Amino acid sequence: MATKKYDEDLKKMIVELYENKKPICEIKREYGIPEATLYRWIKEYGKIKR
């Protein structure tokens, strides 16, 4: 299976949606991005550090 490549601007925009309280389940459904990928982007690009 081929790995999708995502633009860095898209990654940052999606992390911003998460940080503005958009639920992960909605982001996954809207953009078709795996949950593990979303959490990796949040870790890499997020302003809110856990």
N, C-alpha and C positions, 0 to 999 in steps of 0.2 A: 504494500500500500504506500502510495506517495505521501510525503509530508508536505503540508501546506506551508507556504511562506507568507507571513503577515508583515505589513508595513509597520515601521516603528511608530508612526503617528497614530495608526489604528490602535496599536497596543496601548499607547498612552491615553487615548480617548476612552477606551474601554475601562481602563483602571480608574479614570476620572469618574465615569458613570458609577462604578462600584463605590468609590469614596464619597459620592453624593447620594449614597444609600439605595442605589438600584440593586435589587436582589440578584444574586448569582444565577438563580434559575431562569430569570428573565433574560439576562445577558446571554447565557448559553443558548437559549431558544432563539433569540433574535439573530444572533451572529453565527450560530452553528459551531461554536468553539468548545472544545472539551474542557470540563471543569478543572482538570489538573493543569491545563495550559493557562487558564484564567488565574489560578492561584500562583503560578510561576511568574506571570506578568505582574501581579499585584506585589509580589515579593521584590521583583526587579525595579519596578517603576513607581511603586506606591509611596505616597507621602506619609501615610499612616503606617508606622512600623509596629509590628506585633512583638 
